[in-house]
Amino acid sequence: MKKTGLILLSGLFASITIASLSIATKQIPPATLSALRLAIASAILVSMLLLLRPRYIWQLRRSADLALIGLLSVGLPSLATPLALRHIPSSLVASLLITQPMFTLAIAQLLLKDEKMGLVGFAGAVVSTAGAAILVLGSGNGVAARPDHGNVGQLLIVGGSLSAAAGIVYARIRLREEDTAVLAAGPIFVGLALIAPLAVVTEGVPAFSAYPSYAWAATVIAAVGTVVGYWLVFYIITKYGASVAGLAGIATPLFSVIIGVAFLGEGITLPIGLGTLMLLLGVYVCMTSRVSQVRE
């Protein structure tokens, strides 16, 4: 029950983050938006670390592990999402993000001996993959703005999901005993260090005063969602494993579709509905298969 609650809560905050980025990216360039979001998230995490004072032993290899996890789990996905949101709606972004559990499960099968998936889980992966294919190939009606670049937006999200999945599995392999606060904060700090210079080089020095207040508010909300979301994901990694952490996005499409329709004026197309349903069904089968395997 606790595991399911954590997965749903993680999906909710991921959806809030995506919806907020969808609003902010209309006024703030994508790389700059990613840097601002991570800067605000880093400020929040610094305050939390000063309050919690988690134990951390500085070692070169451990720091390198955190840096690599930051690049894979935070840096690349954080840049891919606002870029994609300029081409496709947030409901489609959320639907495609659920490919991350499939990537996580696949990588975990190859690298983690204690997280193997049986035939039932494999069937769930096939169903989810088919759902992703329907979304990618048949979502033309869901791309409201700049449909000529819709495939670019979809590929960015799928690529970001693959990168995040690799980061999740690597964190489970290398840092499963690390404090959750350190695991959440370290990669976000690294992501900021990587993206901030890129934003200045590619988009120039941010014109902070030119951004409207609602864009700033959306960026702050996205930053809070980022902090809570990554904290939950890394807690699940250390507590339950990489496969379950990958499934943390199971509820993201549901919440994002609700938010998109209710507040962002987005429509629900047949491909998005059918593809999301297949993805959710497949991930549910994978999760229940994994749970039964653990109980045995």
Rosetta blueprint (number, residue, H / E / L):
1 M L
2 K H
3 K H
4 T H
5 G H
6 L H
7 I H
8 L H
9 L H
10 S H
11 G H
12 L H
13 F H
14 A H
15 S H
16 I H
17 T H
18 I H
19 A H
20 S H
21 L H
22 S H
23 I H
24 A H
25 T L
26 K L
27 Q L
28 I L
29 P L
30 P H
31 A H
32 T H
33 L H
34 S H
35 A H
36 L H
37 R H
38 L H
39 A H
40 I H
41 A H
42 S H
43 A H
44 I H
45 L H
46 V H
47 S H
48 M H
49 L H
50 L H
51 L H
52 L H
53 R L
54 P L
55 R L
56 Y L
57 I L
58 W L
59 Q L
60 L H
61 R H
62 R H
63 S H
64 A H
65 D H
66 L H
67 A H
68 L H
69 I H
70 G H
71 L H
72 L H
73 S H
74 V H
75 G H
76 L H
77 P H
78 S H
79 L H
80 A H
81 T H
82 P H
83 L H
84 A H
85 L L
86 R L
87 H L
88 I L
89 P L
90 S H
91 S H
92 L H
93 V H
94 A H
95 S H
96 L H
97 L H
98 I L
99 T H
100 Q H
101 P H
102 M H
103 F H
104 T H
105 L H
106 A H
107 I H
108 A H
109 Q H
110 L H
111 L H
112 L L
113 K L
114 D L
115 E L
116 K L
117 M L
118 G L
119 L H
120 V H
121 G H
122 F H
123 A H
124 G H
125 A H
126 V H
127 V H
128 S H
129 T H
130 A H
131 G H
132 A H
133 A H
134 I H
135 L H
136 V H
137 L H
138 G H
139 S L
140 G H
141 N H
142 G H
143 V L
144 A L
145 A L
146 R L
147 P H
148 D H
149 H H
150 G H
151 N H
152 V H
153 G H
154 Q H
155 L H
156 L H
157 I H
158 V H
159 G H
160 G H
161 S H
162 L H
163 S H
164 A H
165 A H
166 A H
167 G H
168 I H
169 V H
170 Y H
171 A H
172 R H
173 I H
174 R H
175 L L
176 R L
177 E L
178 E L
179 D L
180 T H
181 A H
182 V H
183 L H
184 A H
185 A H
186 G H
187 P H
188 I H
189 F H
190 V H
191 G H
192 L H
193 A H
194 L H
195 I H
196 A H
197 P H
198 L H
199 A H
200 V H
201 V H
202 T H
203 E H
204 G L
205 V L
206 P L
207 A L
208 F H
209 S H
210 A H
211 Y L
212 P L
213 S H
214 Y H
215 A H
216 W H
217 A H
218 A H
219 T H
220 V H
221 I H
222 A H
223 A H
224 V H
225 G H
226 T H
227 V H
228 V H
229 G H
230 Y H
231 W H
232 L H
233 V H
234 F H
235 Y H
236 I H
237 I H
238 T H
239 K H
240 Y H
241 G L
242 A H
243 S H
244 V H
245 A H
246 G H
247 L H
248 A H
249 G H
250 I L
251 A L
252 T H
253 P H
254 L H
255 F H
256 S H
257 V H
258 I H
259 I H
260 G H
261 V H
262 A H
263 F H
264 L L
265 G L
266 E L
267 G L
268 I L
269 T L
270 L H
271 P H
272 I H
273 G H
274 L H
275 G H
276 T H
277 L H
278 M H
279 L H
280 L H
281 L H
282 G H
283 V H
284 Y H
285 V H
286 C H
287 M H
288 T H
289 S H
290 R H
291 V H
292 S H
293 Q H
294 V H
295 R H
296 E L
